[in-house]
């Protein structure tokens, strides 16, 4: 048999309408054309698909098997057509995000929650970019957006600035360095520095302060969770350097002090790297816009959506 989607639609329409005339109206064809289509289908199958002279017109046992196929296949075809229509209109798609900044989860989740409400048909996933080379994966379409503080000149990739942030020194209020107005590289020589478990080349405290000054802390303790870092610092088990959006909630906590790195502080910028061909997608541009505004709300102490 050479089955076509129109054959399946025909069987389903006749079964639901109970006759050729009403089914022809549903399918928007003439009754004569529908009769010829049914006869051709029965000739292919070699069996009768309908019980003749029954009112309403009923499917035979063979016809019922074809109906079950139609009820299985046609909804899947309709869903696929809807998916394609969504892709063409820019309402659906894939948005797999890689994060090179460990602390970025702190502000990205509220952004994605707002994004989800506006774009429910976009498949969103997050991959920690620290576990693989995120930017090469972006070029190879392994991911669709990379959050990074280190823009590069890459073919087919655009870097869109999101926002500036300040790496901030964090210590217990009882720590000797709490008395200083700002923190210098030399202040870390006798300290246990608590960091995320990532390479030093991706930690602001090293790239912006310690490595240029050739200063090595007494010890480096790596911790996965921000909440645990804060707990250890409050217990005077070490000091940390975190982005200002992470420490916004502890600025007014009497257990901690925050200080700038250097007299004038340090400023870094986060970027969203996307493939040039994807930058114009409506949902992509909307996510970038949300990512630019959300940290401002957080730093001002405004509630996230």
N, C-alpha and C positions, 0 to 999 in steps of 0.2 A: 504493500500500500504506500501511496505517496500522500501522506497527511499534511495539511496546511493548517495554520491557525484559524483560517476562515471556516474550515470544516468543523473544528472544535467549537467555534462560536455558533455555528449553525445548529449543531446537535443540542447545545445548551439552550439556545433561544427557542427551539421548537419544543423541547421538554418543558421549559418554564411557561411558554405561551399556550401550550396545549393544542396547537394547530398551525398549519402553514401560513394562513392569512395573517394572523396576529404576529407570528414570528417574522414574516416578511416586513411588516411595518417596523418592528423593533430593529431589524438589520438594515432597514432603509433600502430594500431591493424589491423587485416585483415578485409576486407569488410564482409566476412562471419561471423566473430565474432561480428561485429557491428550489422549486421542484426538480429542475434540471441538475442543480448542484447535489441534491439528495440522491437522485438516480445515479449520477456519476460516482458518488461516494460508495453507494451500495454495489455498483459494478466492480469497483476496486476491491472492496472487502469480500465480495462473493457471497454475501449473506444479506438478508433483509435487516434493516436497522429499526424499522417501525412495524408495529402491529397494525396492518391495514384494516380499514372499516371500524376503527375504535374511536369513540368519542368520550373525552378528548383523545387526540392522537397520542398513543403510548409508544415508548421505546421497547424494542424487543430485548432479549437477553444480551444479544451482541451490541445493541445500541446502548444499553446500560453500561457496558464495559467502556465504550467510547465516551459516555458521559462522565464516568469517574475520571478518565484521563483528562477530559476538558476541565473538570472542577479542580484538578491538581495543577495542571499546567497554566491555565489562563491567569489565575491570580499571580503566579510567579512572573509571567510575562508583563502583566500590568504593573507589578512592583518594579520590575526592571525599567520599564518605560518611564515610570515616575522618577526613578533614580537618574536616568539620563536627562530627563527634563530639568531636574534640579541642578545637575552639573552644568547644563547649558545656560541656565538662568543665574548661576552663581549662588544658589541657595543651599547647595549641599556640596560635599567634597571631603577631603582628608586633610587634617591639620595635626601632624605629629611633630611635637616640639622637643628639642634637645636643649638642655640647660647646662652651660659651662660654669655657671655661678651657683655654688652649693646653697647659698643663703637666699637665692631667688625664689625658692618655694614660698617664702614668707609673704611675698606680695603677689606672686603669680596666681595662686589659688583663688583669691577674691576676684581677680581679673577674669579667670576662666569661668567662674560661677556666673558673672554678669554676661560673658560671651555666650554661655550655654543657653541662656534665656532667649537671646536674640537669634541664635543659629542652632536650633535643636537638631538639624539634619546633618551637621558637620561632625565627622568622626574625629574626636579629639583624644590624643594620647600624649603622655609625657615620658621622655626617656632621659635619664641623667646623662648629660653629655660628657661627664667626667669618666665614664666607663668605656668610651670609644672616641674616635676622632670625629667630632660632630660636624665640622665644616666640610670635610671630604664626603661625609654621609649626606649632607645637604646637596652637594653637587651631583651625587649619584641617585638622588631622590629616595634615599633611605629615610630621611626626615624632611619636614617642610619648612621649619623655622628653627633658628638657633638663637638663643639668648646668650650674648657674649659681651665681654668688655674689651676684647682685643680684635678690632676690625682688621681685615686683611684685604688685599687686592686679589680677588678671585674671579675667574672668568664665569660669567653667568650668575653672579651673586651680588646682591645689593645689601648694604648695611644701612639701616634706618635708625637714627638716634632715638632713644626712648627717654632717658632722663639722667641727670647728674646726681651723684650721691657722694657722701663723705664717709670714708672708713674711720671709725671712731674707736678709741681706746676705752676698754671697760675693765674696771677693777672693783674690788670690795671697798666699801667706805672706810674700812680699817687698814687698808693697804698703805704703806708709806708713800707710794706714788700718788695717792689720792690728794696729797697736799700740793701737788704741782699744778700749774695752770695749763700746761701742755706737755706732751710726751715726745721725747727725742729717741733716736735709735739707741744711744748708749744706755738708756734706762732699762732696756730689755736684757742686758748681759747677765744679770743675776736672777732672771725671772723664768718661771715655767709658763710657756706660751701655749694656751689651749686653742687649737684650730680644728677646722673640719678636716676629714681624712682625704685631702687632695694634695697634688704636687705643689711645691712651693711656688712654682711659676704661675699658679693660679690663685695665690693668696696675696691680697693687697698689702698686708703688713710686710711681706718680703719684697714684693716688686716695687713698692713705693717708698720703703723706709730701710729695712734691714740689709737687703742685698746691696743696694748702692753704697751703704755706709760700711759694708763688710763686717757687720755685727751679727754674732750668733747668740741666741738666748741660751740660758742655762740648760733648759730642756724644752722639748716640744711634745705636747700630749694631744693626740688626735681623738676627736669625739664626733660622732655622727649627728647627734641631735642638738639643735639650738637650745632647747630647754635644759639639756644636761650641761651645756657650756655655761649657761647662766647660773645654774645651780652650783657648779664648781667654783665659778668666780665669786659668787656670794659667800661661799664657804672659805674663801681666801686660799684656794688650792692652786691658783694661778691667775693669769690675766689673759685678756683676749682682745682682738680687734675685729669688729663686726661692722657691716654697713649700717648707716644711720637709721634706715627703715626697720632694722631688726631690733635696735635698742630703744626705739621710740617709747615703748611701754615701761622701760626701766629708768628712764630719765628722772622720773618723779618718785622712784622707789628709794627709800632711805638706805637700802642695803648696798647700793651701787653708786659709783661715780663714773661719769663719761668725760673724756678729755680729747681734744683734737690731736692729731699727729703732726707735730711741728707747730710753730707759733701761729701760722696762718692756716693750718689744716691742709688736708689733701682732698682733691676732687677727682672723681672718676666718672666715666660715662658708660652706661649700658646701651647695647644696640640689639636690634632684631635683624638677623641675617636671613634673607629669603631669596629664592631663585628669582631672577629678573622676570621670567615669564609668569610667575605666580603673584607678583607684587600687586597687580591690578585687580585680583579677585576681590569681590566685595567683602567676603568674610575675613580675608587676610588683612586688608586695610583697616577693617573695623577692630580686629584684635590689636593691631599696632596702636590705634588711637586709644583704646582702653588701657593698654599697657603704659602709655605716656601719662595718662591722667590719674590712674589709681595710686601711684606712689605719692603724688601730691596730697591726695585725700588722707593717706595713711600718716604722712609726716605732720599734717595739721591736726591729727587726732580725730578726723572725721570717721564715722563708721563706714565700713565697706558695705556695698550693696548686698 
